[in-house]
């Protein structure tokens, strides 16, 4: 059995769609990964062969002030899953982030590149990676700039703002790969089918700035919104962000034969799907 924790989130929903066989999804309040009692009760009862942890505290700026909660969910909670997975002999799949890198490499990051998080969120996700490695078998999947049907995300924010304003200022000095949660779910499925272990990067191919992403969203939807450039420094958010955190996903393709589609094609598919879902 595959157990998906965080099944009500963006990625969790899509994993429940694409994974085949005996798949069970749980979320709060049925499992609380910050509670050893809760984790043990669920895992020792269900005895899954694979545990996918898609639960996370993803408010990057919120993590800066709520350090304890960020570490409890993104770091220590993963440790509780890993220890219990060891007890039942289960494989642990942990979803991680490009925020474990500092963004100074100037080229797409490979799995073995040195880490150096700039924020509490990044530190908490790195703690989760280190803790996941306590499981007898583990698969750590780093992704970035995630959006999907079931959750708050950049695409939905831009579409909402387009209905309120004719002109926006968007950061143009952060570069990454917008990733549709459905394509990430397909990547995870491919890794599981091939029995892959260790660390992998999974994101839609190609890359852009947040400004270019916003422009693409408006273009696809036929919206007339003027998008001006602004810097990360001008935005002045509490958490530091890596400026160039594109992920090299060559290992994913090499080991599974699966290559996530280009981010622009993924965006088109998502926008069509959201119309049907609304």
Secondary structure, 3 states (H helix, E strand, C coil): CEEEECCCCHHHHHHHHHCCCCEEEECCCCCCCCCHHHHHHHHHHHCCCEEEECCCCCCHHHHHHCHHHHHHHHHHHHHHHHHHHHHHCCEEEEEEEHHHCCCCCCCCECCCCCCCCCCHHHHHHHHHHHHHCCCCEEEEEEECCEECCCCCCHHHHHHHHHCCCCEEEEECCCEECCEEHHHHHHHHHHHHHCCCCEEEECCCECCEEHHHHHHHHHHHHCCCCEEEEECHHHHCCCCCCCCECCECCHHHHHHHCCCCCEHHHHHHHHHHHHHHHC
